[in-house]
Amino acid sequence: MPDQKEVTIYDIARYLNLSATTVSRGLKDHPTINKQTRKKIAEAAQLLGYRSNTFASSLRSKRSNTIGVIVPRLNSQFMSGVLAAMEDTASREGYNLLITQSLEKEDKEKMNANTMFNKRVDGLLISLAYDTKSIGHLQPFLDKKIPVVFFDRTWDQSQCTSVMIDNYKAAYEATKHLLDQGRRRILHLGGSKERNVYADRLRGYRHALRDSGIAYDEKLVRISQLLESSGTEAAAWILKQKPAQRPDAVFGASDTVAAHCMLALLEAGIRIPDDIAIAGFNNDPISRIVSPALTTVDYPGYHLGDTAMKSLLEQLNGLPGAGNTNSIILKSELIIRASSQKKTSL
């Protein structure tokens, strides 16, 4: 199938019945073009799938040797591992990375995607923002047959590959471990249900309770952005409950929220795990630094980044079968530490 013809400023000019000079100046936000006309030109450019010709060589080769990466936040140990692997794998194949963060905002994610498109990236790797409701901003990539690979926070899109762990299974095992320790009132500190990772972790938690004959209680689920403050706030909520109604365990959908909840409870005199057992998710360094050490799910960030990048490169290189697998599921492992283990009597 022949490649789709590149949209030029002449196509935009014909579409708007303007001169090519006006379109060119409008795309550059030239002050001689009024604001309304510039807006029309920008909207038409996006509608028609125009990409600015930053480098003439890119136009000739149809390759920029650049891969775009959009992450929710850069300031996480997990994402640092993911990006390190992507950088290592891409550089071995002669590709550079253009990395941006959405700061957990859909609007910022849209702007980043548009920047990537205009920079003529050869492919896109993306982990969705906390509040992203649709992926219409990725349609220009799909229309141009530019491969898009989701990682960690994914979207069910038949044209794209998603790389993740089985979050449902991992959360089920973590919750079952707490149940096996005799815990019955397990508080779940979860993330946005819009995101597959947190929806699946909540589902695993619920089903583990169900299979143990314990009714699901919405009051024992707190949804947040899983920040340090979210953990501290969860601890404050626990301490406000009457002792008989307090949770006897906490399962956090991230190590950050679980660890900071534990630290605040310890400061208030709560014994961990005697009074409240704690488990987290990701196996971040904080899980090994806190005392008692935090039970967690090992989510291999480096392996995730390496696998996602290799999948994208296979599609770029046109390898047989590349892109045919809609989901790549990586293994995870429950690591049991002192924060949740029942103490054995001597």
C-alpha positions as CSV (number, residue, x, y, z in Angstrom):
1,M,0.0,0.0,0.0
2,P,1.6,3.3,-1.0
3,D,2.5,5.9,1.7
4,Q,-0.1,8.6,2.2
5,K,1.0,11.9,0.5
6,E,2.4,14.5,2.9
7,V,0.1,17.5,3.5
8,T,1.8,20.8,2.5
9,I,1.1,24.4,3.1
10,Y,-0.4,24.5,-0.4
11,D,-3.0,22.0,0.6
12,I,-4.0,24.1,3.5
13,A,-4.0,27.2,1.3
14,R,-6.4,25.5,-1.1
15,Y,-8.6,24.3,1.7
16,L,-9.0,27.8,3.2
17,N,-8.8,29.7,-0.1
18,L,-5.8,31.6,1.2
19,S,-2.3,32.3,-0.3
20,A,0.5,29.9,0.6
21,T,2.4,32.9,2.0
22,T,-0.4,33.7,4.4
23,V,-0.6,30.1,5.5
24,S,3.2,29.9,6.0
25,R,3.2,33.1,8.1
26,G,0.1,32.0,10.0
27,L,1.7,28.7,11.0
28,K,4.7,30.7,12.4
29,D,2.3,33.0,14.4
30,H,3.6,36.0,12.3
31,P,2.1,39.2,13.7
32,T,1.0,40.4,10.3
33,I,-1.6,37.7,10.2
34,N,-4.6,38.4,12.4
35,K,-5.4,36.1,15.3
36,Q,-8.6,34.7,13.9
37,T,-6.9,33.8,10.6
38,R,-4.0,32.2,12.5
39,K,-6.6,30.1,14.5
40,K,-8.3,29.0,11.3
41,I,-4.9,28.0,9.8
42,A,-3.9,26.0,12.9
43,E,-7.3,24.2,13.0
44,A,-7.1,23.3,9.3
45,A,-3.5,22.1,9.7
46,Q,-4.5,19.7,12.5
47,L,-7.6,18.6,10.5
48,L,-5.6,17.8,7.4
49,G,-2.7,16.2,9.3
50,Y,-0.1,18.7,8.4
51,R,3.4,18.3,10.0
52,S,5.8,21.1,9.9
53,N,8.9,20.4,7.8
54,T,11.6,21.0,10.5
55,F,14.3,19.2,8.7
56,A,14.5,18.7,4.9
57,S,16.4,15.5,5.3
58,S,13.5,14.1,7.3
59,L,11.2,14.8,4.4
60,R,13.5,13.1,1.9
61,S,14.1,9.9,4.0
62,K,10.7,10.0,5.8
63,R,12.6,9.1,8.9
64,S,13.8,11.4,11.7
65,N,15.4,8.7,13.7
66,T,13.6,10.2,16.7
67,I,11.0,8.4,18.9
68,G,8.6,10.3,21.0
69,V,7.9,9.3,24.6
70,I,5.1,10.7,26.7
71,V,5.0,9.9,30.4
72,P,2.7,11.1,33.2
73,R,5.5,12.2,35.4
74,L,9.3,12.1,35.3
75,N,9.8,12.2,39.1
76,S,9.2,8.5,39.9
77,Q,11.7,5.7,40.4
78,F,9.5,3.3,38.3
79,M,9.4,5.7,35.3
80,S,13.2,6.3,35.7
81,G,13.8,2.6,35.1
82,V,11.4,2.5,32.2
83,L,13.0,5.5,30.5
84,A,16.6,4.2,31.1
85,A,15.7,0.9,29.3
86,M,14.0,2.8,26.4
87,E,17.1,5.0,26.0
88,D,19.5,2.0,26.0
89,T,17.4,0.0,23.5
90,A,16.7,2.9,21.2
91,S,20.3,4.2,21.1
92,R,21.6,0.7,20.1
93,E,19.4,1.0,17.0
94,G,20.5,4.6,16.2
95,Y,17.4,6.4,17.5
96,N,17.1,9.4,19.8
97,L,14.3,10.0,22.3
98,L,12.1,13.1,22.6
99,I,10.7,12.8,26.1
100,T,7.9,14.9,27.6
101,Q,5.6,14.6,30.6
102,S,1.9,15.3,30.8
103,L,2.0,16.1,34.5
104,E,-1.1,13.9,34.7
105,K,-3.2,16.4,32.6
106,E,-5.0,15.4,29.4
107,D,-4.6,18.8,27.9
108,K,-0.9,18.7,28.4
109,E,-0.8,15.2,26.9
110,K,-2.6,16.5,23.9
111,M,-0.1,19.4,23.5
112,N,2.8,16.9,23.8
113,A,1.3,14.6,21.2
114,N,0.9,17.5,18.8
115,T,4.5,18.5,19.4
116,M,5.7,15.0,18.7
117,F,3.6,14.8,15.5
118,N,5.0,18.1,14.3
119,K,8.6,17.1,15.2
120,R,8.0,14.2,12.8
121,V,8.8,11.4,15.3
122,D,9.0,7.9,13.7
123,G,7.0,6.3,16.5
124,L,5.3,7.1,19.8
125,L,5.5,5.4,23.2
126,I,2.9,6.7,25.7
127,S,1.7,6.1,29.2
128,L,-1.6,7.9,29.7
129,A,-2.2,10.8,32.0
130,Y,-4.4,10.4,35.1
131,D,-7.4,12.1,33.7
132,T,-7.2,11.3,29.9
133,K,-10.8,10.5,28.7
134,S,-10.1,9.8,25.0
135,I,-7.2,9.2,22.6
136,G,-8.4,11.4,19.7
137,H,-5.2,13.3,19.9
138,L,-3.4,10.2,18.8
139,Q,-5.5,9.8,15.6
140,P,-3.1,11.8,13.4
141,F,-0.4,9.2,14.2
142,L,-2.7,6.3,13.4
143,D,-3.8,8.0,10.1
144,K,-0.2,8.3,9.0
145,K,0.6,4.7,10.0
146,I,3.0,6.0,12.7
147,P,3.3,3.2,15.2
148,V,2.0,3.9,18.7
149,V,2.8,1.7,21.7
150,F,1.1,2.1,25.0
151,F,3.0,1.1,28.2
152,D,1.8,0.7,31.8
153,R,-1.3,2.9,31.5
154,T,-2.8,1.7,28.3
155,W,-5.9,2.0,26.1
156,D,-7.7,-0.8,24.2
157,Q,-7.0,0.2,20.6
158,S,-6.8,-2.4,17.9
159,Q,-4.2,-0.6,15.9
160,C,-1.8,-0.3,18.9
161,T,0.3,-2.6,21.0
162,S,0.0,-2.3,24.8
163,V,2.7,-3.5,27.2
164,M,1.9,-4.1,30.9
165,I,1.7,-6.6,33.7
166,D,-1.4,-8.5,34.8
167,N,-2.5,-5.9,37.3
168,Y,-5.6,-7.8,38.2
169,K,-3.6,-10.9,39.1
170,A,-1.0,-9.0,41.0
171,A,-3.6,-7.1,43.1
172,Y,-5.5,-10.3,43.8
173,E,-2.4,-12.0,45.1
174,A,-1.4,-9.0,47.3
175,T,-4.9,-8.9,48.8
176,K,-5.1,-12.6,49.3
177,H,-1.7,-12.5,51.1
178,L,-3.2,-10.0,53.6
179,L,-6.3,-12.2,54.0
180,D,-4.1,-15.2,54.6
181,Q,-2.5,-13.2,57.5
182,G,-6.0,-13.1,59.1
183,R,-6.9,-9.5,58.0
184,R,-10.5,-8.8,57.2
185,R,-11.0,-5.1,56.9
186,I,-8.6,-4.2,54.1
187,L,-8.4,-0.5,53.0
188,H,-7.5,-0.1,49.3
189,L,-5.7,3.1,48.3
190,G,-6.4,3.2,44.6
191,G,-5.9,5.4,41.6
192,S,-8.2,6.8,38.9
193,K,-10.6,4.2,37.6
194,E,-10.2,5.8,34.2
195,R,-6.7,4.1,34.0
196,N,-6.5,0.4,33.3
197,V,-3.8,-0.2,35.9
198,Y,-5.8,1.1,38.8
199,A,-9.2,-0.3,37.6
200,D,-7.6,-3.7,37.3
201,R,-5.9,-3.5,40.8
202,L,-9.3,-2.5,42.3
203,R,-10.9,-5.4,40.5
204,G,-8.3,-7.9,41.8
205,Y,-8.8,-6.5,45.4
206,R,-12.6,-6.9,45.1
207,H,-12.4,-10.4,43.7
208,A,-9.9,-11.6,46.4
209,L,-12.3,-10.3,49.1
210,R,-15.3,-12.0,47.3
211,D,-13.5,-15.4,47.1
212,S,-12.8,-15.2,50.8
213,G,-16.4,-14.5,51.6
214,I,-15.9,-10.9,52.6
215,A,-18.4,-8.3,51.4
216,Y,-17.0,-5.3,49.4
217,D,-17.3,-2.1,51.4
218,E,-17.0,1.2,49.4
219,K,-16.0,3.0,52.5
220,L,-12.7,1.0,52.5
221,V,-11.7,2.3,49.1
222,R,-10.0,5.7,48.7
223,I,-9.2,7.0,45.3
224,S,-6.4,9.6,44.8
225,Q,-3.4,10.5,42.7
226,L,-1.3,8.2,45.0
227,L,1.0,11.0,46.1
228,E,2.9,11.2,49.4
229,S,0.1,13.5,50.7
230,S,-2.5,10.9,49.7
231,G,-0.9,8.4,52.0
232,T,-0.7,10.9,54.9
233,E,-4.4,11.8,54.4
234,A,-5.4,8.1,54.3
235,A,-3.6,7.6,57.7
236,A,-5.4,10.6,59.1
237,W,-8.7,9.1,58.0
238,I,-7.8,5.7,59.6
239,L,-6.9,7.4,62.9
240,K,-10.3,9.2,63.0
241,Q,-12.2,5.9,62.9
242,K,-13.2,4.2,66.1
243,P,-10.6,1.5,67.0
244,A,-13.1,-1.3,66.4
245,Q,-14.0,0.1,62.9
246,R,-10.4,0.8,61.8
247,P,-8.9,-1.2,58.9
248,D,-6.6,-4.0,60.0
249,A,-4.7,-3.8,56.7
250,V,-3.9,-1.4,53.8
251,F,-3.2,-2.3,50.2
252,G,-1.9,0.7,48.3
253,A,-1.8,0.8,44.5
254,S,1.7,2.4,44.7
255,D,4.6,2.1,47.2
256,T,4.6,5.9,47.6
257,V,1.0,6.0,49.0
258,A,1.5,2.8,51.1
259,A,4.8,3.8,52.6
260,H,3.7,7.3,53.5
261,C,0.5,6.0,55.0
262,M,2.6,3.6,57.1
263,L,5.0,6.3,58.2
264,A,2.1,8.5,59.4
265,L,0.5,5.6,61.3
266,L,3.8,4.7,62.9
267,E,4.3,8.2,64.1
268,A,0.8,8.1,65.7
269,G,1.8,4.9,67.6
270,I,0.1,2.3,65.4
271,R,2.1,-0.9,65.4
272,I,2.9,-2.3,61.9
273,P,2.0,-5.1,61.2
274,D,0.5,-6.0,64.6
275,D,-2.3,-3.4,64.4
276,I,-2.4,-2.8,60.7
277,A,-0.6,-4.7,58.0
278,I,0.6,-2.8,54.9
279,A,1.3,-3.7,51.3
280,G,2.2,-1.6,48.3
281,F,2.9,-1.9,44.6
282,N,5.9,-1.4,42.3
283,N,8.9,-2.4,44.5
284,D,10.3,1.2,44.5
285,P,13.4,1.9,46.6
286,I,11.2,3.4,49.3
287,S,9.7,-0.1,49.9
288,R,13.2,-1.3,51.1
289,I,14.2,1.8,53.0
290,V,11.2,2.2,55.3
291,S,11.0,0.2,58.5
292,P,9.4,-2.3,58.6
293,A,10.3,-3.1,55.0
294,L,7.2,-2.9,52.8
295,T,5.5,-5.9,51.2
296,T,5.0,-5.0,47.5
297,V,4.5,-6.2,44.0
298,D,7.7,-6.2,41.9
299,Y,6.8,-4.4,38.7
300,P,9.9,-4.6,36.4
301,G,10.1,-1.0,35.1
302,Y,13.4,-1.7,33.1
303,H,11.9,-4.8,31.5
304,L,8.7,-2.9,30.7
305,G,10.6,-0.1,29.0
306,D,12.9,-2.5,27.0
307,T,9.9,-4.6,25.8
308,A,7.8,-1.5,24.8
309,M,10.8,0.0,22.8
310,K,11.6,-3.3,21.1
311,S,8.0,-3.7,20.1
312,L,8.0,-0.2,18.5
313,L,11.3,-0.8,16.8
314,E,10.1,-4.1,15.3
315,Q,7.2,-2.2,13.8
316,L,9.4,0.5,12.4
317,N,11.7,-2.1,10.9
318,G,8.8,-3.9,9.3
319,L,9.6,-7.3,10.9
320,P,7.0,-10.1,10.1
321,G,4.2,-10.1,12.6
322,A,5.3,-6.9,14.2
323,G,2.3,-5.0,15.7
324,N,0.0,-8.0,15.4
325,T,0.1,-8.7,19.2
326,N,-2.4,-6.3,20.8
327,S,-1.2,-6.9,24.4
328,I,2.2,-8.0,25.8
329,I,1.8,-9.1,29.4
330,L,4.9,-9.2,31.6
331,K,5.4,-11.2,34.8
332,S,5.2,-9.6,38.2
333,E,6.0,-11.0,41.6
334,L,4.7,-10.5,45.1
335,I,7.5,-9.7,47.5
336,I,6.5,-10.4,51.1
337,R,8.3,-8.3,53.8
338,A,7.9,-7.4,57.4
339,S,5.1,-4.8,57.0
340,S,2.5,-7.5,56.4
341,Q,3.8,-10.8,57.8
342,K,2.1,-12.4,60.8
343,K,4.6,-12.8,63.6
344,T,5.2,-16.4,64.5
345,S,5.2,-17.3,68.2
346,L,8.4,-18.7,69.7
